[in-house]
Amino acid sequence: MEIGVTTFVETTPDIKTGEVLSHPERIREVVEEIVLADEVGLDIFGVGEHHRKDYASSAPAVLLAAAASRTKKIRLSSAVTVLSSNDPVRVFQDFATIDAISNGRAEIMAGRGSFIESFPLFGYDLKDYNELFDEKLELLLKIRESEVVSWEGKHRASIHNLGIYPRPVQKPIPVWIASGGTPESIVRAGVLGLPLALAIIGGSPLQFAPLVDLYYRAASQAGHDPSKLIVASHSHGFIADSVDEAVEKFFPPTQQAMNVLAKERGWSLYTRGTFDHARSLEGALYVGDTKTVADKIVLLRKHVGIKRFMLHVPVGSMPHEDVMRAIELLGKEVAPLVREEITRWENERG
């Protein structure tokens, strides 16, 4: 069972003072968070791509490259790369470079993205939302397969027998498909034989079990070996030394950040009742002390089949020391508890 962290490098107002950390300060903090995650034995750290004032993460590859030379074992991934509005050639080159710096620890997590700011920013039409992703994923995979590429598409200039460099250490460099849970994207990942990352940020995670089954069926029918494929999840959460401390520190900034999105998108406002329901055993919010969070991750592995869990922390801006403590607890206490229980469970099953 792999365990790690994701971030969007948030820069929302401090819930108590109203002050906003500058983008440079927050970026430097995240590099320190990645270094700590490596030191405490976590498996993966992912940085999302966003083009908004409240996130300092428009260039995840640059941030991951900064962390690559300061870490030893942790895998470094986008979470996600908004492939529809990116150039697959540059995406491949960026992550091949991270792969070189880290000596084979880079991953690309490709998705459509949950925000749309990048489309007008880079001159794309939202009506081409799905077509752009399909075409660019095709090109990215073709570059991954071959050093010299010939390719023709609709939304990007054609490539005629040109080399794409540098080549990565890993052959091939991992490319994941990120999905919010739509059957179409899940089937696509299975058919292509690519690992799948699910954003489980609402409802009950147990509801994703049929989608995981769908993924493995699609992979098997396409001729891929399901035993070689991995399903990951990405969920919001926070860990502290007690449940009460975790709730007290995490709820206010999370509510503030979620209600900004609620007003933008016409969602219901995020309430304490919503929060408390989501942090119950079968909810999608991983908030509490180490045992509480470990128990929830084990439940996810046993009933949904998730083999990589990524804790997204924080959701709204929190003090750096609190985030660092959560990462420390995830690596030193939660991960060993989870791995011990999963090993015992798998041995019992034979």
N, C-alpha and C positions, 0 to 999 in steps of 0.2 A: 504494500500500500504506500503510494507516494503522497507526500503532504507538503504543501507550500503556501505561498502568499501571492495575492495580486493587489495592484493599486492603480488608481487613476491619477495619482499625484495631486490630490485635491487641494484647492486654496480657497475654501469658503470662509466666511467671517467667523472668528472665534465666538463661541456661544455666550461667553461671559463679557468679553471686552469689546466685541465688534471689530477688532483688528484683523487684518488679513495678512498672512505671511506672504512675502514676495515670492514670485516664481523661482528666482535663483535659490533662495533659501530652502524652499520646499524640495527642489530638485536635489540639492546637496543632502538633505535629510534622507531622501529615498535611497540614494547611493549607500548611505550608512545603514539603512534598513536591510538592503540586499546583502551587505557585508555581514551583518549580524545573522541574517537567515542562514548564510553559508556556515558561519561559525557554530551555530547550534544544531547543525545537521539536517536542515530542511532540504527537500529535493528540488524545488522549483520556485522561481520568482517570476511573475509576469507583470508587465507594465502595459496598460491600455493606451490606445491612441484616441485623443480627443482634441478638439479645436475650439475650446471655450475658455472664457476668462477664469472659471472656477476649477479648471484642471490645467496643470502645467505639464501635460504629457503629449504634446503634439509630435514629438520625435522620440518614440520609445527606443529605437535602435541606438540612438546616440547615448541615451541614459544607460542602457544595458551594456554598451561598449565601455562606458566609464567604470561600471561595476565589474566587467569581465576580468580586467587586469588586477583587481583587488580580491578576487574570490578564487576558490580552488576546486570545488566539487559541484556547487549548485547549478542547475540548469537555468538558462536565461531565455525567457520567451516574451513575445508580444502577447497582449491579452485584452483586446485583439488588435491586429493590423486591419484597418478598414480597407480591404483590398479593392473594393469597387472604385475608390477615388485615388488609389495609389498606382504607380507604375510597377508592374511585376518585376521588371528588370532591376530597378533600383531596390525593391524589397529584397530580392534575392542577393544582390551585391552587398547590401547593408548587413544582412544576417550571415552571409558567408564570411564577412569581415569579423563580425562578433564571434563566429565559430572559430576563426583563426586565433583571435586574441585569447579566447577561453579554452582553446585546444579541444574543440568538439562538444561544446555545451549549449549551443544555440538552438532555438526552436522558433518556428513561425506559426502563430495561431491566426488563421485567416477567417474573417467574418464580414458581414455587411455593416455591422456597427449599430448601436442603439440610438445614435444621434446622427443628424443629417448635415451639420455645419460644414463638413468637408466637401460636400458636393458642389455648392455654389462657390466655395473658396477655390477649388481647383478646376472649375469650369465644366462640371458635369450636370446633366439633367436628371432630376429625380425620377422621371418617367422611365429611365433606363436602369433603374435600381437593380433589378434582378439580372438583366442581360449583362450589365457591366461586371457583376460578380462572376457569373458563369464564364465569360470570356477571359477575364483576367486570371481566374483560377486555372483555366486550361493552359494559359501561357506560363504561369508560375511553375506548374508541374512539368511542363515541357522543358523549361530551363533547368529544372532540378534533374531531369533525366539525361540531358545532353549538353555538352560543352558548347557545341556549335548548333545554332538554332535557325530554322526557317519556319515562319509562322505568319498567318494572315488573319486579321480580325476586322471588326467594324469600328471599334471605339479607340483603337490605338494604331499607330503606324505599323505597317508590316515589317517583319525582320527577314532578311534574305541571307542565309548562310553566314551568320555573324557569331563570333564567340562571345560568351558572357563570362566575365571574370570579376573577382577571384572565385575559384572553386573552393567549396568548404572542406573542412576536415572530415565531417561525417558524410558517408555515401550510402543513402541520401540524407540530407539535412531534414529533420522531421517537419512536416507540414500538417497541422491540425485543422479541422473544420470546427468553428465555434457556432453554436446554435442556441437560440432561446427556447427551442422545443418544437419547432415546426416539423411535421413529418417529412416534408419535401427535403429539407436540409439534412435531416438525419439519414434518410435513404441515400442521398447523394454521397454522404461520407462513407456509408457502407459500401456502395457500389464502387467507389474509387479506392476502397481499402485504406482510407485515411483515419487516424485516431480522431475521436469526437470529444469536444468539450462542451458541456451543457451549463448554461447560466441558470442556476436554480435559485431564484431570488424572491419567490412568492409561492403561496399555496403549500401543498405538502410535497416534499421531495419524493415520497413513495409513489406519487402519480407519474413519475418519470420512468418507472420500471417497464411499462409496456413499450415506451419509446426506445429504451435500451435493447429490449428484445427485438424490436423492429430493425434497429441498426445491425445487430448481429445476423438476423435473417437475411437482410439485404446484402451484407458482406458475403455470407455463405453462398447465396444464390449467384453472386457475381464471381465466384471462384476463389475468394480470399479465405484464409485460415482465421476464423474468429479468435482463436487462442492467441494470436499474435497482435490483436488489436486492443486498444485501451480506451475506456470511457472515463473522462474526467468531469468534475463538477467545480463550479465557481459560485460561492455563496458569501453573503455578507456576514460579518461577525466580529467578535472581540472577546479577548480572554483576559481575566484579571485574577487576583489571588482569592477572591470570593465572588459569589454570584451577585451579591448586592453591589459590590464595587463595580463589577462589569456593567451592570444595568445602569447605575448612577452615572457612570462616565460616558457610556456609549449612546444611550437613548437621546439626550438633548441635541447633540450635533447631527445625529442621524435623522431625527425628526425635522430639523431645520433644512438639511440638504434634500430630503425626500419631498418636503412640501414645496420647495422651489420647483422641482420637477413636476409635482402634482398640479401646480398652477399653470405651468407651461403646457402640459399635456391633457389637462382636464380630468385628472384622476381625483379620487377621493383623498381628502387630507389624511396624513399619516398621524395616527393617534397612539396613545399609550396602550389602548386595548389592542390595536393592530400589532404593535410591538410585542406585547406579552404573549399573544396567541402565536406569533411567529417563532418565539424562542422556546415554545413547548417542545417536547421530545420529537414530535413528528412535524414540526414547523421548519421553515427554510432559513431561520436566523440562528447562527451559531454563536450565542452569547452566554457567557457564564464563567465558572471556574474550570479548571482543567478536566475534571471528571465529567462535568456536564457536556462540554464540547466533545470530549473523546467518545462518550456514549452515543452522541448524535452522529458522529462520523462512522462509528462501527455500524450503527443502524443503516446508514446509507450504503455501506459496503455490502452488508448482508442481504438487504432487501431490494436494492436497485442495481447493484453490480458495479458501483463506482470503484475504480482502482487508483485514481488520483484525485485528491481533494485539495482545493485551493481556497484559502480563507481570504476574502476581500476585506482589508482593514486599512484605514478607517473608511467610513462612508462620507461623513462630514469631517471637517478639520478637527483634529484632536492634538493635544500636546505630544510632541515627538517622543518624550520619555514614556508616555503611556503606550504608544504604538510599539516602541522598542520592547517594552515589557511583555506585551501581547505576543510578539514574535518569539521572544525568549521562551515563554511558557509553551507556545505551540511546538517549538523544536525540542526543548528539554523534557517536557512533561507529557503533553498531549500525544505527540507522535509515538513515543515508546509505549504508552498505554494502548493506543490503537493497534500498533503492530503486534504487540503481545497477544491481544484478544483475537485479532484476525488470524494469526498463526495458530492459536489454539483451536479456533473454530474450523479452520481449513483442515487441520489434522484430524479432528473429530469426524469430519465429513469424508475423510479418506481421499 
